[in-house]
Amino acid sequence: MTSFASIDAFTTTPATVSRTNNLFGRLRGVNPGLVLAWLVIALVIAWAIAPQLFTSFNPVQGVPSEKLKAPTLIHILGTDALGRDLFARLVYGAAHSLTGAFVAVVVGLVAGTALGVIAGSTGGLVEEAAMRLVDVLLSIPGLLLMLSIIILLGFGTVNAAIAVGITSVASFARLSRSEVVRVRRSDYVEAAFGSGGTFLSVLWRHVLPNSLTSVLALAALQFGSAILAISTLGFLGYGAPPPTPEWGLLIAEGRNYISTAWWLTTAPGIVVVVVVLAANRISQSVGKGR
């Protein structure tokens, strides 16, 4: 018959203690703020992908008898002036806001990085001309440039996203150009050229992989900024037209009822702030490499 002493000895072996210590060590190394940020972004992405899993209400059709209802167990964030469920409009609006932010980041990342890489890798007159173009873009206020582009392209979420992306081209170009110049002057790049490597092969195999880490961190940061900028354009009436459930437009629609129906502006405003803060926290972890 096995004694209690032998059982205790078995359950407290050095291997078991080591595994337990390693587990607690990994848990202590987890940043709660970063985990919370990823959970927020994951929830919003789930809203955008499968909104019907989170609400059964129609985001664009309301019930007149239910208009301007305060938050209840049925309408957890209340209803708007047309009787539409505000939570449903927030959930369905995630697709428009996130899609617009993604398009904006891609436009700025691709165009800006290409411009910066060309300028940093070629040098001379090409670099001078590219950097003067960047200086011109930086000298124009961002909101003014966005509004000018939207007036040329027309209203809509995609056009607003393109306008936001163009305003970020200069930032991507300056960062990518400085990183390319730094890597281009390193010893291993010189050795690659000395061993017979062509310009394009060295650029693809050595320069780009070692110079785009900071650019990707900036892209993560720009994602939050793009959500805020697109919401600003929607609030001003230059984004998606009604009754599209876009977050900035939701805030604009509720501003006339702020004294009687505070939830119409408070709820979408909090959602925008929380998502932007979460994206910024993730971008900081990308920049630090953890």
C-alpha positions in Angstrom: 0.0 0.0 0.0 1.4 3.4 -1.0 2.2 5.7 1.9 1.3 9.4 2.0 5.0 10.3 2.3 5.7 8.6 -1.0 2.8 10.5 -2.7 4.1 13.8 -1.4 7.6 13.0 -2.6 6.2 12.1 -6.0 4.2 15.3 -6.4 7.0 17.6 -5.4 9.8 16.3 -7.6 12.4 18.9 -8.9 11.0 18.5 -12.5 7.5 19.4 -11.4 8.8 22.4 -9.4 10.8 23.5 -12.4 7.9 23.3 -14.8 5.7 25.3 -12.3 8.3 28.0 -11.9 8.7 28.3 -15.7 4.9 28.6 -16.1 4.7 31.3 -13.5 7.7 33.0 -15.0 6.1 33.2 -18.4 2.9 34.5 -16.9 4.8 37.2 -15.1 6.4 38.2 -18.4 3.0 38.8 -20.0 2.0 42.5 -20.3 -1.6 42.8 -19.3 -2.0 46.1 -21.2 -0.8 44.4 -24.4 -3.0 41.4 -23.9 -6.0 43.7 -23.4 -5.1 45.7 -26.5 -5.0 42.5 -28.6 -8.4 41.4 -27.2 -9.9 44.7 -28.1 -8.6 44.5 -31.7 -9.7 40.9 -31.9 -13.2 41.8 -30.8 -13.5 44.6 -33.3 -12.3 42.4 -36.1 -14.8 39.8 -35.1 -17.5 42.5 -35.3 -16.4 43.3 -38.8 -16.2 39.7 -40.0 -19.4 38.2 -38.4 -21.6 41.0 -37.0 -24.7 38.8 -36.9 -23.1 36.8 -34.1 -23.2 39.8 -31.8 -26.6 41.4 -32.5 -29.8 40.4 -34.2 -31.0 44.0 -34.9 -30.9 45.6 -38.3 -28.4 48.4 -38.4 -30.2 50.6 -40.9 -33.9 49.9 -40.2 -35.4 51.2 -37.0 -38.7 51.0 -35.2 -40.3 54.5 -34.9 -41.9 53.6 -31.6 -38.5 52.8 -30.1 -36.7 56.0 -31.0 -34.4 57.7 -28.5 -34.7 54.9 -25.9 -32.2 54.9 -23.1 -29.9 51.8 -22.7 -31.9 48.8 -21.5 -31.4 45.0 -21.4 -32.9 44.8 -24.9 -31.1 47.8 -26.4 -27.9 47.7 -24.4 -26.6 51.0 -25.8 -30.0 52.6 -26.5 -31.6 53.6 -29.8 -31.2 56.6 -32.1 -33.7 59.1 -33.4 -35.0 56.6 -36.0 -35.4 53.7 -33.5 -32.3 51.9 -34.7 -30.3 49.9 -32.2 -27.1 51.7 -31.5 -25.1 48.6 -30.5 -26.0 47.0 -33.8 -24.9 50.1 -35.7 -21.6 50.1 -33.8 -21.0 46.4 -34.6 -21.8 46.7 -38.3 -19.9 49.9 -38.5 -16.7 48.1 -37.5 -16.4 46.7 -41.1 -16.5 50.2 -42.6 -14.1 51.8 -40.2 -11.6 48.9 -40.2 -11.7 48.5 -44.0 -11.1 52.2 -44.4 -8.2 52.2 -42.0 -6.7 49.1 -43.7 -6.9 50.8 -47.1 -5.4 54.0 -45.7 -2.4 52.1 -44.2 -1.8 50.1 -47.3 -1.8 53.2 -49.5 0.6 55.0 -47.2 2.8 52.0 -46.6 3.2 51.0 -50.3 3.5 54.4 -51.8 5.6 55.9 -49.0 7.9 53.0 -48.6 8.5 52.7 -52.4 9.3 56.4 -52.5 11.7 56.2 -49.5 13.4 53.1 -50.8 14.0 54.6 -54.2 15.3 57.8 -52.7 17.6 56.1 -50.1 19.0 53.5 -52.5 19.7 55.7 -55.5 20.8 59.0 -53.9 21.7 62.0 -56.0 19.1 64.0 -57.9 16.5 61.3 -57.5 16.8 61.4 -53.7 16.8 65.2 -53.7 13.6 65.4 -55.8 11.8 62.7 -53.7 12.6 64.4 -50.5 11.5 67.8 -51.8 8.2 66.2 -52.6 8.0 64.8 -49.1 8.7 68.3 -47.7 5.8 69.7 -49.7 3.4 67.0 -48.4 4.6 67.7 -44.8 4.1 71.4 -45.2 0.4 71.0 -46.0 -1.9 70.5 -42.9 -3.2 66.9 -42.9 -6.9 67.7 -42.6 -6.7 70.3 -45.4 -4.9 67.8 -47.7 -7.5 65.1 -46.9 -10.4 67.4 -47.6 -8.9 68.6 -50.9 -8.4 65.0 -52.1 -11.9 64.0 -51.1 -13.3 66.9 -53.0 -11.4 65.7 -56.1 -12.3 62.0 -55.6 -15.8 62.3 -54.2 -17.3 61.2 -50.9 -17.3 57.7 -49.6 -15.4 55.4 -47.2 -12.8 54.2 -49.9 -12.1 57.8 -51.1 -11.8 59.0 -47.5 -9.4 56.1 -46.9 -7.3 57.0 -49.9 -7.1 60.6 -48.8 -6.0 59.5 -45.3 -3.4 57.2 -46.9 -2.0 59.9 -49.1 -1.4 62.2 -46.0 0.7 59.4 -44.4 2.9 58.9 -47.5 5.4 61.5 -46.4 5.9 59.9 -42.9 6.5 56.4 -44.5 8.8 57.9 -47.1 11.0 59.7 -44.6 11.3 56.8 -42.2 12.0 54.2 -45.0 14.6 56.5 -46.7 16.5 57.0 -43.4 16.5 53.3 -42.7 17.6 52.4 -46.2 20.5 54.9 -46.0 21.6 53.5 -42.6 21.6 49.9 -43.9 23.1 50.8 -47.2 26.3 52.1 -45.4 26.8 48.9 -43.4 29.7 46.6 -43.9 27.7 43.5 -45.0 26.0 45.5 -47.8 29.4 46.7 -49.0 30.6 43.2 -48.9 27.6 42.0 -50.9 28.4 44.6 -53.6 32.1 43.6 -53.5 31.3 39.9 -54.0 29.5 40.7 -57.3 25.9 41.3 -56.1 23.7 43.4 -58.4 21.9 46.5 -57.2 18.5 44.8 -57.2 19.7 41.6 -55.6 21.4 43.4 -52.7 18.5 45.7 -52.3 16.1 42.7 -52.1 18.2 40.3 -50.0 20.0 42.7 -47.6 18.7 46.2 -47.5 14.9 45.7 -47.4 14.7 42.9 -44.8 16.9 44.9 -42.4 15.3 48.3 -42.9 11.5 47.6 -42.8 11.1 46.8 -39.1 10.6 50.4 -38.1 8.3 50.9 -41.1 6.0 48.1 -40.0 5.9 49.6 -36.5 4.8 52.9 -38.1 2.2 51.0 -40.1 0.7 49.6 -36.9 0.7 53.1 -35.4 -0.9 54.6 -38.5 -3.7 52.0 -38.3 -5.0 53.7 -35.1 -4.4 57.2 -36.5 -6.3 56.2 -39.7 -9.3 55.0 -37.7 -9.3 58.4 -35.9 -8.9 60.3 -39.2 -11.6 58.4 -41.0 -14.0 59.0 -38.1 -13.1 62.7 -38.2 -14.0 62.8 -41.9 -17.2 60.9 -41.2 -18.1 63.4 -38.5 -17.6 66.3 -40.8 -19.8 64.7 -43.5 -17.0 63.8 -45.9 -17.0 60.0 -45.3 -19.6 57.4 -45.8 -23.1 58.8 -46.5 -26.2 58.0 -44.3 -27.5 55.5 -43.3 -24.1 53.8 -43.4 -23.2 52.8 -39.8 -19.8 54.4 -39.8 -18.4 55.3 -36.4 -17.6 59.0 -37.2 -21.1 59.4 -38.8 -22.7 57.9 -35.7 -21.1 60.6 -33.5 -22.2 63.3 -36.0 -25.8 62.0 -36.0 -26.0 62.1 -32.2 -24.5 65.5 -31.6 -28.0 67.2 -32.0 -29.3 65.0 -29.1 -26.3 65.3 -26.8 -28.4 67.0 -24.0 -31.3 64.5 -24.2 -29.7 61.3 -25.6 -26.1 61.3 -24.4 -25.5 57.7 -25.4 -25.7 58.5 -29.1 -22.3 60.2 -29.0 -20.7 58.7 -25.9 -20.8 55.1 -27.0 -19.3 55.4 -30.5 -16.8 58.0 -29.1 -15.6 55.5 -26.4 -15.3 52.7 -29.0 -13.2 54.9 -31.3 -10.9 56.0 -28.4 -10.5 52.4 -27.1 -9.7 51.0 -30.5 -7.2 53.7 -31.3 -5.5 53.3 -27.9 -5.3 49.5 -28.4 -3.7 50.0 -31.9 -1.2 52.4 -30.5 -0.3 50.0 -27.7 0.3 47.2 -30.2 2.4 49.5 -32.3 4.6 50.3 -29.3 5.2 46.6 -28.7 6.0 46.0 -32.4 8.5 48.9 -32.3 10.2 47.4 -29.2 10.2 43.9 -30.6 8.0 42.5 -27.8 
